[in-house]
Amino acid sequence: MPRFLFDFVEGGADDEVTVRANQQAFSDYTFRARTLVDVSARDVSTTLLGQRLALPVILGPVGLAGLLAPHGEVLAARAAARLETIFTLSTMSVCTIEEVAAAGPAPRWFQLYIWKDREITRSLVERARAAGYSALCLTVDVPDMGNRERDVRNGFVVPPRPTPGNVMDLLLHLGWVLRMTRSPRATFGNFADTKALSRRDAVSVAGYTSRQFDQSVTWADLEWLRGLWPGPLVLKGITTAEDARRAVEHGVEAIVVSNHGGRQLDGLPASLDVLPEIVEAVDGKAELILDGGIRRGSDVVKARALGARACMIGRPFLYGLAAGGQAGVERVLEILRKEISSTLALLGCPRLEQLDASYLRGPHSYSKVEDRSHD
Ligand SMILES: Cc1cc2nc3c(=O)[nH]c(=O)nc-3n(C[C@H](O)[C@H](O)[C@H](O)COP(=O)(O)O)c2cc1C
């Protein structure tokens, strides 16, 4: 894919300290494996908001996934359905809410940003509801856009605008250019017909979003949202026990412990490192999902052992999408499923449901472990 797109996906805010921390945090934990356990029958399935998932990994919301492959969001949604898991559609997608809903019957979540223009927000929520999305995921960590210096350097704008550097980049990636001629559009699909974005308006992604998102949103707005959305509400972007407690007080059904993959506030700790305080604060009153830095099945097992019910992935499935379309995303999920299963076998813990912190050694694992038998 062209350099400006790769950088948009791979990069993060400022010095990308949090991007690196997310992945590093998993290696701060090692396993405490049990031997001579019957692991001949393994189960990596779970439930999330009452929905059965074949593996504890769901696809997170990513803006502009449709620039990585024509109809990218539709392809990723189909892949998630094939692997019996959830696809989350970003507000900032290329394919529309309705196009993705038509991808087939499957559980899908819609991720929302609250716009200054509340009518736009209301209409997005109503469209998601009418199209049968099963949960609303409100992202709360973008009151302003993270400073993504790679995008600034590359002049990344939507729709793509030719600069000498970009033209060179595109000439070196003619395969992508040709593939994208099959794309329905090269901009934010959900607004293509509204005044919020006219097709001729080439705007930097950062500039566009910081102009449109409502910076005055507070906890009080959750009540307003509840009035529009009767289904489960998920808050994405919580990194402290205090916020997690407030989320529970406001009755949210699930929390995504997330620093937006290090793309917003650089200097936030790794998601995995804040998980234990949030598990404690939430005390089972909401389901927890962790994202940021998941690259292997063993990472998912570690997050689950520390109390996350499931993990979300962003970049990993985008690379699958760019490399192989729907089959590429399916392959990413298959690899993760296989690695989770094999980690459980080697750990002597045949069922995901049995995992707890006694299987880990590290900053937050139990120092004293009871003996437990699983047979
Ligand atoms: C290219 C890209 C675009 C993203 N766009 C959104 C978005 O529109 N809404 C959102 O809530 N999160 C967005 N995210 C954050 C992801 O949902 C997720 O939190 C993050 O990618 C997880 O980290 P990982 O990429 O290491 O798996 C985006 C991430 C990437 C890489």
The ligand as a Gaussian input file, in Angstrom:
#p B3LYP/6-31G(d) Opt

LIG

0 1
 C       -6.105000       3.343000      11.116000
 C       -6.853000       3.373000      12.410000
 C       -8.043000       4.085000      12.493000
 C       -8.766000       4.107000      13.692000
 N       -9.981000       4.747000      13.724000
 C      -10.742000       4.672000      14.842000
 C      -12.050000       5.215000      14.851000
 O      -12.543000       5.731000      13.855000
 N      -12.757000       5.126000      16.008000
 C      -12.255000       4.535000      17.138000
 O      -12.938000       4.486000      18.169000
 N      -11.017000       4.000000      17.143000
 C      -10.261000       4.036000      16.028000
 N       -9.015000       3.465000      16.025000
 C       -8.520000       2.786000      17.244000
 C       -8.885000       1.295000      17.207000
 O      -10.274000       1.106000      17.353000
 C       -8.201000       0.546000      18.357000
 O       -8.469000       1.199000      19.575000
 C       -6.692000       0.404000      18.173000
 O       -6.359000       0.237000      16.813000
 C       -6.201000      -0.793000      18.968000
 O       -4.832000      -0.936000      18.884000
 P       -4.095000      -1.963000      17.855000
 O       -4.133000      -1.295000      16.519000
 O       -2.735000      -2.074000      18.421000
 O       -4.875000      -3.270000      17.839000
 C       -8.268000       3.439000      14.838000
 C       -7.077000       2.726000      14.752000
 C       -6.361000       2.685000      13.556000
 C       -5.085000       1.887000      13.494000

